[in-house]
Amino acid sequence: MIRAILTAAAIFTGATMANAQNTTATVVEIATFDFAEGVNADAFAPVDARIEAEHVSQQPGFVSRETGATDTGWVAIVHWETAADAQASMDSFANAPAAADFMGMMNVETMRMTRYDIK
């Protein structure tokens, strides 16, 4: 079931399961949240692109990242080599230069993040 959801998400976003280094992911992290009041996907997308370029994609163990939006919220699906890599990225996120803008545009009370082992 999870693999079907991830496959559908990858098809929806035009994504693949590996980056240019052809690295294999063993962990997938799915984060969802609603936008802060007055924010929409068009306003949020450039901030999200910045956090991906400047922080997430630069972290050890990063494999790939896909995103999608509804009228009211966002999903980010990130593939990592290991759970430890995913956690290290999360632990360093608050120090990323673009993190304040990213967090300021989301309703943090609605944020849900779950990690799954890829089987």
LUMNU-736507 format. One record per residue (C-alpha): residue number from 1; residue in one letter; x, y negated, z negated. Coordinates in steps of 0.05 Angstrom, whole numbers. Example, Ala and Ser with C-alpha at 12.3 -4.5 7.8 and 13.67 -1.06 7.14 Angstrom:
# LUMNU-736507
+-----+------+--------+--------+--------+
| pos | code |      x |      y |      z |
+-----+------+--------+--------+--------+
|   1 |    A |    246 |     90 |   -156 |
|   2 |    S |    273 |     21 |   -143 |
+-----+------+--------+--------+--------+
# end
This chain:
# LUMNU-736507
+-----+------+--------+--------+--------+
| pos | code |      x |      y |      z |
+-----+------+--------+--------+--------+
|   1 |    M |      0 |      0 |      0 |
|   2 |    I |     55 |    -50 |    -19 |
|   3 |    R |     95 |    -33 |     44 |
|   4 |    A |     32 |    -46 |     85 |
|   5 |    I |     22 |   -113 |     52 |
|   6 |    L |     94 |   -132 |     63 |
|   7 |    T |     92 |   -109 |    135 |
|   8 |    A |     30 |   -150 |    147 |
|   9 |    A |     63 |   -210 |    115 |
|  10 |    A |    125 |   -201 |    158 |
|  11 |    I |     83 |   -196 |    221 |
|  12 |    F |     42 |   -258 |    200 |
|  13 |    T |    105 |   -299 |    190 |
|  14 |    G |    146 |   -269 |    247 |
|  15 |    A |    198 |   -245 |    198 |
|  16 |    T |    244 |   -186 |    194 |
|  17 |    M |    269 |   -145 |    136 |
|  18 |    A |    343 |   -162 |    146 |
|  19 |    N |    386 |   -223 |    158 |
|  20 |    A |    442 |   -234 |    207 |
|  21 |    Q |    490 |   -192 |    165 |
|  22 |    N |    442 |   -133 |    174 |
|  23 |    T |    439 |   -124 |     99 |
|  24 |    T |    390 |    -75 |     68 |
|  25 |    A |    341 |   -100 |     15 |
|  26 |    T |    323 |    -56 |    -45 |
|  27 |    V |    279 |   -108 |    -79 |
|  28 |    V |    223 |   -153 |    -55 |
|  29 |    E |    201 |   -212 |    -96 |
|  30 |    I |    132 |   -242 |    -83 |
|  31 |    A |    115 |   -310 |   -112 |
|  32 |    T |     48 |   -345 |   -104 |
|  33 |    F |     23 |   -411 |   -129 |
|  34 |    D |    -27 |   -467 |   -116 |
|  35 |    F |     -5 |   -535 |    -93 |
|  36 |    A |     -7 |   -593 |   -142 |
|  37 |    E |    -65 |   -641 |   -132 |
|  38 |    G |    -57 |   -681 |    -68 |
|  39 |    V |     -5 |   -634 |    -38 |
|  40 |    N |    -18 |   -592 |     24 |
|  41 |    A |     23 |   -543 |     66 |
|  42 |    D |     46 |   -595 |    115 |
|  43 |    A |     75 |   -638 |     58 |
|  44 |    F |    104 |   -578 |     21 |
|  45 |    A |    137 |   -542 |     80 |
|  46 |    P |    198 |   -588 |     87 |
|  47 |    V |    212 |   -584 |     12 |
|  48 |    D |    207 |   -509 |     15 |
|  49 |    A |    254 |   -507 |     75 |
|  50 |    R |    304 |   -548 |     36 |
|  51 |    I |    302 |   -502 |    -25 |
|  52 |    E |    313 |   -442 |     21 |
|  53 |    A |    370 |   -474 |     59 |
|  54 |    E |    406 |   -505 |      0 |
|  55 |    H |    394 |   -453 |    -54 |
|  56 |    V |    358 |   -388 |    -42 |
|  57 |    S |    393 |   -367 |     22 |
|  58 |    Q |    461 |   -384 |     -9 |
|  59 |    Q |    453 |   -336 |    -68 |
|  60 |    P |    491 |   -270 |    -72 |
|  61 |    G |    448 |   -212 |    -50 |
|  62 |    F |    399 |   -254 |     -9 |
|  63 |    V |    372 |   -215 |     50 |
|  64 |    S |    313 |   -253 |     79 |
|  65 |    R |    254 |   -298 |     61 |
|  66 |    E |    186 |   -309 |     91 |
|  67 |    T |    132 |   -358 |     71 |
|  68 |    G |     59 |   -369 |     85 |
|  69 |    A |      5 |   -418 |     65 |
|  70 |    T |    -69 |   -425 |     54 |
|  71 |    D |   -106 |   -491 |     47 |
|  72 |    T |    -91 |   -492 |    -27 |
|  73 |    G |    -28 |   -452 |    -39 |
|  74 |    W |     37 |   -418 |    -18 |
|  75 |    V |     69 |   -350 |    -18 |
|  76 |    A |    143 |   -335 |    -14 |
|  77 |    I |    168 |   -265 |     -1 |
|  78 |    V |    242 |   -257 |    -14 |
|  79 |    H |    283 |   -194 |     -1 |
|  80 |    W |    343 |   -182 |    -45 |
|  81 |    E |    398 |   -129 |    -46 |
|  82 |    T |    386 |   -116 |   -120 |
|  83 |    A |    341 |   -137 |   -178 |
|  84 |    A |    402 |   -168 |   -211 |
|  85 |    D |    413 |   -213 |   -150 |
|  86 |    A |    340 |   -235 |   -153 |
|  87 |    Q |    345 |   -251 |   -227 |
|  88 |    A |    411 |   -289 |   -219 |
|  89 |    S |    378 |   -332 |   -166 |
|  90 |    M |    319 |   -346 |   -212 |
|  91 |    D |    365 |   -363 |   -269 |
|  92 |    S |    403 |   -414 |   -228 |
|  93 |    F |    341 |   -444 |   -194 |
|  94 |    A |    329 |   -501 |   -243 |
|  95 |    N |    399 |   -528 |   -227 |
|  96 |    A |    387 |   -531 |   -152 |
|  97 |    P |    384 |   -603 |   -126 |
|  98 |    A |    318 |   -591 |    -90 |
|  99 |    A |    285 |   -555 |   -148 |
| 100 |    A |    253 |   -617 |   -180 |
| 101 |    D |    218 |   -636 |   -115 |
| 102 |    F |    196 |   -563 |   -104 |
| 103 |    M |    169 |   -556 |   -175 |
| 104 |    G |    135 |   -624 |   -173 |
| 105 |    M |     93 |   -604 |   -113 |
| 106 |    M |     66 |   -540 |   -143 |
| 107 |    N |     16 |   -526 |   -198 |
| 108 |    V |     64 |   -488 |   -243 |
| 109 |    E |      6 |   -459 |   -284 |
| 110 |    T |    -15 |   -418 |   -224 |
| 111 |    M |     54 |   -391 |   -206 |
| 112 |    R |     58 |   -315 |   -206 |
| 113 |    M |    122 |   -277 |   -188 |
| 114 |    T |    129 |   -202 |   -184 |
| 115 |    R |    187 |   -159 |   -161 |
| 116 |    Y |    180 |    -91 |   -129 |
| 117 |    D |    230 |    -37 |   -113 |
| 118 |    I |    228 |    -18 |    -39 |
| 119 |    K |    219 |     56 |    -31 |
+-----+------+--------+--------+--------+
# end
